[in-house]
Amino acid sequence: MFDVIRIPAFKDNYIWLLRKGASALVVDPGDARPVLEVLEREGLTLEFILVTHHHADHQGGVAGLLSRFPARVFGPATESITAITQPLHGGETIGLESLGVEFQVLAVPGHTLGHIAYYGCGSLFCGDTLFGAGCGRLFEGSPAQMHHSLTRLAALPDLTAVYCAHEYTEANLRFALAVEPGNSDLLKRVDEVAVARARGWATVPSTIALEKATNPFLRCSEAEIVASAQRRVAQAKNSLEVFTVLREWKNGF
């Protein structure tokens, strides 16, 4: 099993570094500098880079890393990321021998059209699709695509560790409270996250179980959430219609 190191970048990004022995993999390296610092400090060799989508804060550091390490670069085949050596569409299984891990590649369009996620060894690296108590904006995809992608992620085992790419949980929880103020699990999470952030701690990874209990975008059939959506759009009935209302509401929250 690999160890995971969280590398803060920019204002609120997380780059995830996986290590086993002297071998390393990074997920969504938007900036090469902090990754290179960790690799040097820990005496690691970068062998693999996994990219979830084309936004610069997720792949802008790839070239800088490749200037130092001849890593294999996995990423979405349908998006413009010039350094990719292993283009992926979703549905593949990739074996990373030196880390002793296989990842299932999941197509999760919505935030971008070609967005993919990586699932293996009880861990999900989901980029900007699923966040702590939230989900990504729809820059390219449709509400139906994102809703389907989130439904697919919610079907993963409850104990799956969710490694998203941003520290957005506290802000997302404020919206979740507006949508479902009667959720006792949500109220508990709000308190726990407030303590964590006051101490400078990260709030991710979370788990699929925690997201299903507290993330409004995974709870679009719950009565209180449906009622909240219908107060804004009366005809919102099914889970997709409720999701669409919530995502638009969150955009201006």
N, C-alpha and C positions, 0 to 999 in steps of 0.2 A: 504494500500500500504506500502511496505517496504522501508527503507532507505538503501542505498548502501555505504559502506566504502571501499575505495581502500587501500590495504595494500601492500606497496613495499616489495619485497623479492629478495635476491640474487643480481645480477647485473641489471636486467631489467625486472624481473617478476612482475606481479600484482596478488595478491590473493584478491578475492572479498568477502566481508562479507556483508550479508544481515541481517538487524535487524528489528524487530517489537516488541515494548515493550521491554521485557527482553529476548526475544527469538532470536537466531541467527543461521545463516547458513553460511558456507564458501564454496567457489568454488575453486578447484584446490590448496589446501594448500601444497605447496612443502616444506614449513618450518613451524613447529609448533610454534616456539618462537615468531615471531611477531604477530601471531594470538592470542596466549595466552595473550600477553601484551595488545592487544586491548580488548579482552573479560574481562580481569580483570579491566582495566581502566574504561570501560563503564558499568560494572556490568551485563554482559550478560551471558546467559547459551547457550552453543552450543548444538543444537538439531539435525542438519543435516549437512552432508558433501556431496557435489557433486563433482565428479571427471570426467573429460572429456576423459582422456587417461592415459596410464601407465607410461609415462616418469617421472623420479624421481623428477624433479622440479615442478611437478604438484600433486604428491601424496606422496612425501617423508615425509611429516609432519603428515600424517593421524594417525600413531601409537602414536605419541606424544600427539596428541589431544585426542585420545581415552583413553589415560592413565588418563586424567583429566575429560572427559565428556563421558557418554554412548550414543554417537550420532549414528544415523542411517547413513549408508554410501551407497550412490548410485554411481554406476559407470558401465563401459562397461563389459558385461558378458563374452566377448571373450578375454579379456586381463588379464594378471597376476597381479592382485591387491588383495592381500590376505585379506584385511580388509573389502571388500565389503560385506554388508549385504543385499543390494537390487540390484541384477544384472539386467542390462538393455540392450536391443538389439536395441532400437529405435522403435518408434511407440507407446510407452506407454505414459500415462499421470500420473504424480505423484502429489498427493495432500499433501501439507505441511501445516497441519491445523493451527499450532500455528503462522505461518507467514501469513496465509490467502492467499496463492498463489498456483496455479497449474502450473506446467511446462510440456510442451510437450517435449518429448525426441526425438531428431532427430539423425538418423544415418548419420554421415558425414565422411566416410572413406577417406583416402588420406595421411594425415600426419602419422597416424597409421591406421591399418586395422579396429580396433574396435572403433575408435574415435566417441564420441557422443557429442551433444550440447543440451543445455537446453533453451527453449523459453517459456516465460510467462510474463504477465503484461507489454507487450511492451518492454521487455528486452531479449537480447540474450547473453548467456554465451557460447562462442564458442571455448574456449581453444586455440589451435594452428592451427585451420582451416582457419579462416578469421582474418587478421590483419588490422590495419590502413594502407591503401594503399597497402596492400600486402596479401600474403597467406603463409601457412606453407610449409616447405620442404616436399618432398615425401620420407619419411624414409621407409615406408612399402607399401603404396598403389601405384596405377597407376595414370598417368595423367588423364585418363578417370574417375576414381573414384573421384579425387579431383575436376575436372571440374564439374562433376555432383553435388557434395556436395556444391560447391560455387554457382552454378546455383540455387540450392534449397534455400540456405540462401538469395540470392538476390531477391527471390520471396516473402520474408517476407515484411510486411508493411514498407513503406519508413521511418516512424518515429521510427521504432524499434531502441532502443539503443544497440550498439554493444560493449559488454564488452569482449575484447580479453585479452590474458594472458601475453602480453609482450609490452614493450615500444619500438616498432620498427618503428614507423611512419616516423620519419625524414629520416632514411636510406632508407625506402621503397619509399619515395617520390623522392629521387634522381634517383632511377631506373625508376619510373613512368615518370619522366621528359625526360629520355633518350628514352622512348618508345613513348610518346605522348606529345611532346613539345608544340603543338598548342592548348592544352586544357586550356581554360581560367579558368575554375573551379579548375583545378589542380594548376595552377600558383597562384591563390588566396590561396589555401590550403597550398602551400609551404611557402608563406609569413606568414600566421597565425601560422603555426607550428613552424617556426623559432623563432617567437616572444615568443610563449609559452615555448619552450625549453630553450631559453635564460633566461627566468624568473623562470625556474625550475618547470614549470607546466606540468602535464600529458596531453597527447594528446588523451587519450581514457577515456570514451567511445566516439565513433563516432556514426553515424547513417547509416542505410542501404542506405538512399538516398545519403549521402555523399560518401559512398563507390561506389555506382553505377556511380556517376559522376566523380570519380577521381582514382579509383583503377583499374589498367590495367587488372588484372586477372578477373574482372567482366565485361570487356569491349572488349572482344576478337572478336567482330563483327564490331567494329568501324573502319572506313576506314584507319585512320592514324596508328592505332595499327596493323591492318592487313599488311599495307605496311611496317611497321618497322619489323614485323616478317618475311615477305617475303624477305627482304634484307639479312636476315640471312639464311633462308631456303626457297628457291623459291617456293617449292611445297606446302607450308602451305596455305591452302585455307579455310577450315571450322573452326569454333570457337575452337573445340578441338585441331586441329593441331596448331592453333595460340597459344592456351594456353600452349601446350607442348613446343613450341619454347620459349615462355616467361619464363616458369619455369626453363628451362635449362639455358637460358641466365642469369636469376637472380642468379642462383647457383654460377656463376663465376663473377658476377658483382662487 
